[in-house]
Amino acid sequence: MSKTIRSGTVLYAVDIERVAAFYAGVLDMTVSHADDAYIVLTARSVELVIQRVPADIAATITIETPPRPRANTAIKPVFFVTDLVTARTVAACLGGALPPADKEWRFGDFIVCDGVDPEGNVIQFRASAPIA
């Protein structure tokens, strides 16, 4: 029996349940494993692990509503979605945010928009650009 090869990301969060619900909803992922320390989400050949921030570090983190972007990081995960309109709507319902459509730009064959998850992690969403 062969295993499915997955690419993925590990994302640290204070409230792993809330953050996992955000990514599961926006990216149409399913929970494949969960315990007190982490939640594993999967879709096709991608895996996203939401890992709980250690308690001593979590005590120093303030999560704001709406989320304040934590842009001073060395990485920005990129996720592909069917369309940015739906991603924007679902993200807002689940505590995250994508800016209005006038902040989108074209990058190659994609329309791109940066956003934030419920804890302010800056993420990028890409959808196929309409064929001209």
C-alpha positions in Angstrom: 0.0 0.0 0.0 1.5 3.3 -1.0 1.0 6.5 1.0 -0.2 9.7 -0.6 2.7 12.2 -0.8 1.6 15.6 0.7 3.1 19.0 0.7 2.1 21.1 3.6 2.6 23.8 6.2 2.7 23.8 10.0 1.1 26.9 11.4 1.3 27.9 15.1 -1.8 29.3 16.7 -3.1 30.2 20.2 -6.7 29.0 19.5 -6.1 26.0 17.3 -9.8 25.1 17.1 -10.7 28.6 15.7 -7.8 28.7 13.3 -8.5 25.2 12.0 -12.1 26.0 11.5 -11.0 29.1 9.4 -8.7 27.1 7.1 -11.1 24.2 6.8 -13.9 26.5 5.8 -12.0 28.8 3.4 -9.9 26.0 1.8 -12.5 23.2 1.9 -10.2 21.0 4.0 -11.2 18.2 6.4 -9.9 17.3 9.8 -7.9 14.1 9.5 -6.5 14.1 13.1 -7.0 16.2 16.2 -5.7 16.2 19.8 -4.9 18.8 22.4 -1.6 19.8 20.7 -2.5 20.0 17.0 -5.1 19.6 14.3 -4.3 18.2 10.9 -6.3 19.4 7.9 -6.1 17.7 4.5 -7.3 18.3 1.0 -6.1 16.4 -2.0 -2.3 16.3 -1.7 -2.0 19.1 0.8 -1.7 18.9 4.6 -2.0 21.9 7.0 -1.1 21.2 10.6 -2.3 23.8 13.2 0.0 23.4 16.1 -0.8 24.9 19.5 1.6 27.7 20.6 3.2 26.7 24.0 1.4 28.2 26.9 4.3 30.4 28.1 4.5 32.0 24.6 0.7 32.1 24.1 0.5 34.2 27.3 2.5 37.0 25.6 0.4 37.1 22.4 -2.6 39.4 22.1 -5.2 38.4 19.5 -7.2 41.4 18.3 -10.7 41.5 16.6 -10.5 42.2 13.8 -7.2 40.5 13.5 -4.2 42.8 13.2 -1.8 41.5 10.5 1.4 40.1 11.8 3.4 41.0 8.7 6.9 40.8 10.2 7.5 37.2 9.5 9.8 35.5 7.1 7.1 33.4 5.4 3.7 33.9 3.8 1.7 30.8 3.0 -0.1 30.7 -0.4 -3.3 28.9 -0.9 -5.3 28.3 -4.1 -9.0 28.8 -4.0 -11.8 28.4 -6.6 -12.7 32.1 -6.4 -11.7 35.1 -4.2 -15.3 36.3 -3.8 -16.2 33.2 -1.9 -12.9 33.1 0.0 -13.5 36.7 1.1 -17.0 35.9 2.3 -16.1 32.7 4.1 -13.0 34.2 5.7 -15.0 37.1 7.1 -17.6 34.7 8.6 -14.8 32.7 10.3 -12.9 35.6 11.9 -10.3 36.3 9.1 -10.3 39.0 6.5 -9.4 39.7 2.9 -9.4 43.3 1.6 -11.9 44.4 -1.0 -11.5 43.3 -4.6 -9.8 46.6 -5.7 -6.8 45.4 -3.7 -6.4 42.2 -5.8 -3.7 42.0 -8.4 -2.7 39.7 -11.3 0.4 37.4 -10.9 0.9 35.2 -13.9 -2.2 33.2 -14.5 -3.7 34.1 -11.1 -5.7 36.8 -9.4 -4.0 37.3 -6.0 -5.1 38.8 -2.7 -3.4 38.9 0.7 -5.5 38.4 3.8 -5.2 37.4 7.5 -6.5 34.4 9.5 -8.2 34.9 12.8 -4.9 35.4 14.6 -3.5 37.9 12.1 -1.2 35.5 10.2 -0.7 37.0 6.8 -1.7 34.6 4.0 -2.1 34.8 0.3 -5.0 33.5 -1.8 -4.8 32.8 -5.5 -7.6 32.0 -7.9 -7.3 31.3 -11.7 -7.5 34.5 -13.7 -10.3 34.7 -16.3 -9.1 33.8 -19.8 -8.9 37.0 -21.8 
